Amino acid sequence: MQKITTIVKKTVAYLAKKSASMEANTTCPCIGFQPKEPQAVKKLRKF
């Protein structure tokens, strides 16, 4: 049971990091609204 919990935690962390990375490299589709990004997310930018 503990092994499954560890795997789930690692998977959630991986998906959160990938999602943040994707959001850091795209712009908001709403006109004129883009919330301020945290510094940790800005570091994930590729440009």
Summary of the structure (lengths in Angstrom):
residues: 47
radius of gyration: 14.4
end to end distance: 41.5
largest distance: 47.1
contacts: 76
relative contact order: 0.15
helix: 57%
strand: 0%
